[in-house]
Amino acid sequence: MERVLGVGGYFVRAADPAALGAWYRDCLGLDADEHGVWRPDAGVTVFATFEFETEYFGSRDQQTMLNFRVRDLDAMLAQLRAKGADVAQETPEMEGVGRFGWVTDPEGNRVELWQPS
C-alpha cells in the first residue's frame, strides 16, 4: 500500500491573506518564504479525529485546528500577549504528552500550541 510521507501543507482561507501571513510570521515566528514554503524542525506530527460536537476547536464553524510544537510554551504565550494576541488563559498538561495553550489568529482561527513532554 502506498502511504503519505508527511504533511505537505496547511491552507487557510483569509479575508486578508497578506495580513494573516504577516501575523503568523510576526507573532509565531513562522518564517515561510513568498510561496509559503516553511521548513520546520523535525519532530512528531499528530493526526487525530474528533467527534463532530467537540468544543476543543473553539468555534463550531472551525472544522480543523492547526497545532504547532513549541520549545517553551510560557515564553511563546507571553510573547503573544505582548503583541496583543487573543490568548486563552488555561494551559493544561497531559501526562506523558505535554502542555497546551491556544491563541486565536486575527481571522478567528483557534491555533493550538504544544510543548511536548
N, C-alpha and C positions, 0 to 999 in steps of 0.2 A: 504494500500500500504506500502510495506517495504521501508525504507529510509536509506540513508547513514548517518553515525554518525559524520563524520568529515573527514578531510584529513588524510589519513593513511601513506602517504609517497610522496616524490617527487624524481624522479630518473633522473640522469643526465649522459649522455654519456661523456667520457673524454679520451683524449689521454693518460693522466697520472692521473688515479683516486686518487692515494695516495697524489700527489701534490695538486690536486684540493681540496680534502678534507681538507688538511692542510691549504690551503688558506682560506677556509670558517671558519675554526677554529681560525686561527691566525688573520685574518682581520675583521671578523664579530662576533667572539666570539661564534660561533655555536658549542657547546660542545657535539657533538654526540659521542656515545661510539663506540667500534670496530665493531658493527653491524649496525651502522648508526642511532641507536635509540637516539632521542632527545626529551626532554620534555619541550616544550616551555611554556612560561607564558600564562595563559588563556587570551583570547581576541577574537575579531571578526576576521573572515576569509571571504574574498571577493572572490566570484566565478563570473567572468564576461566573456562574449564572446565579441570578437571584429571583425569588418569587416576584411576580408582576406587581404585587401590592406593597413591596418593600418601601420603607421611608428612608432607607440608608443613603439614597442618592440625593435627598433633599426634595426638590420639586417633583411632583408626579409627572410633569411634562418631560423631564430629563430621562431618557431611555438608557443611557450609558454613563459611566463615570470614569474619568481619567485618574490614574493613580501614579504618582511619582515617588520613587525612592529618594530619600534624603539622608545625609550623613548625621545632621544634628537638627532634630525636629524643633526643639525650643528656639534655636538660633534662627531657623527659617521662619517660624511663626512670628518672632519678634521683628524680623526684617520686613515681613509682610504688613504687620500692624504699623510699623514706622512709615510705610508707604501709603497708609490709609486703606489697605485692603480689608475686605469683609471676611474676617477670620472667626471661625467657631471657637468658643471658649473651651470645650471639652477636648481632652487628649487621652482617650482610653488606651489601655495596654492589653494585648492578647498574649498570654504566657507562651513563650516559645516562638512567637510570630513577630512581635514588636509593638511600637506605639504609633498612633494615628492622629492626624489633625486634618482640618478641612479649611479651604478658602473658596470663596465664590468669586469667579472672574467677573470682569465688567459686563459681560453679556448674560450673566446669571447662571453660569455653569458651575456646579459644585465640583471641586477638584480635591481628591484625597492625597494627603502627604503621609508617607510611611517611612518610619525609621526602623528597619529590620533589627531583630534581636541579634 
